[in-house]
Every structure is written in C-alpha cells, then in structure tokens.
C-alpha cells in the first residue's frame, strides 16, 4: 500500500489553466510537473523553469525534483542539482533548474512536462562529537578504494 501525504498547492497567475503535478501511472513514484512559460535553453546553458505553482509541504517531508529520463536521453537536458530539494518551509514559486548538455537549443513550451516531483520523508541528523570512531574493514579508504570499474 502506498502512503499518501496531503500537500497544499497554490496556483500562481501564470499557472491558472495548467494541470497540477500528477502521476502518469498507478505505480509511478514521481509526479510530472509542467512549465508555465515558453523558453529555450542553449547548449551548455542553465535556466530556472517556472511552474506557476507554490506549495506548503507538511513538516517532516520534502519534495525532491528529479529529471525526466526521456529528456535526458533524447535531448541531453537534465536537472543539474539532482535531486533538488524543496523544503517544507519554502513558499515561493516552484522552479525547476535545468541544464542543456545537448548540442542543440532545447525549446520548452508552456505546459511541457519538465521534471518529476517525489514526496519524501525527512530525517534530520544530530551530530555527536567523539574522540574516536569505530573500526571497519574499509577504514579510511576513499574514492576508488573498493575497486575500479574493471571489477564491475
């Protein structure tokens, strides 16, 4: 059974006639969100794509912004800070930071699906400062210490 969390959403003037974020299938983890403005992203450029929505996420949750796989595969367009996080205390317009890694200008039309939104619980850490840490087999072995790509 899937957990459901109610999220308050406010349509801004630019999002009045656009669909709310929605799951494309019953088994989808992410809701597709659409752009509220026409724009284009040049190769190598980044844009904050507005959605025409602001949200009130319940305390203890976040919304993660993730790329749409089809845009990344077909056009080289993705979300560079993946996953982006929308905190529960943010009330501004939901925007999707996008980057064009492709070789051609990428055009976005109002109403185009630009990203996926994942509602996720948040666990906040509490630091406990100590003089020593417990030993592990790996120890302080860092980047690449568990084997290179040839072993995979």
N, C-alpha and C positions, 0 to 999 in steps of 0.2 A: 504494500500500500504506500502511496506517495504522500508525503507530508505537504500540507498547504499552508501558506502564510499570506495573510491579507496585507496588501501594500496600497496605501493611498496614493492616487495619482492625480495631478492637476494638468489639464491641457492648457498650454500657453496659446496666445493668439495665433501663432504660426502652426499649431498642431490641431486646430479645431476639427477638421474633417478627416484626419488621418486615423488609421487603426491603432488601437493600443497594442503594446507588445503582446505577442501570442505564440503559443506552442504550435508548431506545424503538424505534429502527430501526437498521439496519446503517450508515446514513450519518449518524447523529446525532453532533454534536460534543460535546454536553453530556449528562451523566447526570442523570436525575431523582432528587432526594433528597426524602425524606418527613419529615413532622413526627412527633415521638414523643409529643406531648401535645395534648390538646384545648385550644384557647384562642380568643379573639376579639380583633380589633384594631378599635378605634373609629375613626371618621373622623378623620384628622389625627394619629393615634397611631402609635407605633413599638413593635415587640416583637422580642426575640431568640427565635426559634423553635428549640427544641432538636430534634436529630435522633436522639439516642440512640447516636451513634457518635463515636469518636475515631480519628484516623488518624496514620500515620507516612509522610509524603511523602518520597520519596528526595531527598537533597541535589541541588540544581540544578533542582528543579521547584517549582511552586506549584499550588494548586487555586484557581481563580477561581470565585466564587459569583455567578451571574447570575440575573436574574428569569426567570420563565416568562411568555412573551408572552401567553398566554391569560388569566392572572390580571391582568396589566397592562391588557389591552384590555377585558375583560369587567367587571372589578371595581375598577380603579384601584389595585391592590395591586402593589407592586414592591419591589425591593431598592435602598435609597437610596444605598449606597456601591458602586455598580456600576462595574466588578466588584469585589466584595470579595475579599480575598486571604487564603488560609490558607497560612502559611509552613511550610517543611519542618521547622522546629524546634518547632512548636506541637504539644502533646499533649493539650490539653483537649478538651472536647466541641465538636463541630462544631455551630455555631448559625447560623441564617440571620437576619440583620437585615432585617425587613420593615416597610414603611410603607403605611398605607391613605390614598391620595389620593382615594378614592371618597367617596360621600355616605352610605353605609350601613355598619353594622357588618359586618366580614368574619369569618366563623367558620371556624376551622381544626379539622378532626377528625384525631385520631391516624391516621396512615397516608396523609394527603393529600399529594400532591406539591406542594412549596412553592418549589422553586428548581432550577436546573441547576448542575452542577459541571463545570468544564472543567479538565483537567490540562494544564499549560503549562510549557515550559522557561523558566528564569530566566536572564537575562543581567545581571550586575552591572556597573555603570559605575564607572570610575575617573577621578576629576577630575584634569585637567591645567590648572593655573592659568597663564594667559598675560596679557601686557600688551595685546594687540590680537587681535581676531577677524577672519577673512577677510570681505571684502565680498560681498554678494549683491544681486540685483536688488531684493528686498523690503526689505533693510536692517532698520531697527528699526521698520518699520510693524507696529502691533499689531492689536488687536481690530477687525475690520471693514475693515482696510486693503486687502484684496484684492477688495472688492466687497460690496455688500449683498445681501439676499435677493431683490430685484427682478431681479438679474442671473442668479439661479439658475434 
